[in-house]
Amino acid sequence: MNQQSMSKQADSITKKAERTASEAASNVADVAEQVQASAKEQYDRLESVIRRNPVASVSAAAGVGLLIAMIARR
C-alpha cells in the first residue's frame, strides 16, 4: 500500500468519524430536549395536584420527611 492510498484511506476514516460524531451530538441534543420537555410536563402535573390538594400534599411531604428522619437515626 502506498502513501497516497493510505492518505485517502485515513481521510475517509476521518470523515466517517466526523459524521458519526456529528450524528451522535445531534442525537444527544434531541434526547436532552425530550427529557427536558418530559420533566417540565411532570413538574406541571405535580404543581397542579399540589394546588388542587394542598393539605394532602403537605401531609405527604411531612410523612416522607418523618420517614427519612427515622431512617437517618438508625
N, C-alpha and C positions, 0 to 999 in steps of 0.2 A: 504494500500500500504506500503510495507516495504522499508527499507533504500536502499537495493540493487536495487530494482526495480526503485526507484526514481533516484538513481545514474545513472543507464543505460538510463533512460529517459532524464536526464539532459545532458549526454554525446551525445545522439542522437540529441538533440536540438542544442547543441553547434556545432557539426559537420555540421549540416544543415545550421546554421547561418554562419559558416566559408565558406562553399561552396557558399552560396548566396553572401556574401561579396566579395569573390574572383571573382565570375562571374560579379558582379556589377563593380568592379575595371577594369576588362578586357573590359567590355562594354564601360566604360568611356574612357579608353585609345583608343579604336577603334574609338569612336566618335571624340575625340580630334584629332586623326590622319586625319580623313576625313575632319574636319573643317580646319585644317592646310593646307591640300592639296588644298581644295577649295579656301581658302584665297590666297594662292600662285598663283593659276590659275587666279583668278580675278585680282590680282596685275599685273601679266604678261600681261593680256589683256589690262589693263588700261595703262601700260607703253607703249605698242605697239601703242595704239591710240594716246597717247601724242607724241610719236616720229613721227607718220605719220602726225599729225596736231598740231604742236607746237603753232601756232598763235591762233587757235581756243581754245586750252587748256588754254592758258594764259588768253585769253578773258573771258572764262567761270569762271576761278578761280577769276579773278578780279570782275566779276559780282556777284559771291557768296559772296566775301568779302564786296562789297558795300552793298549788301542786309543785311548781318549780321550787318554791321555798322549802317545802318538805323534802324534796329530793336532794336539795343542796345541803341540808342539815346532816344528812347521813354520811 
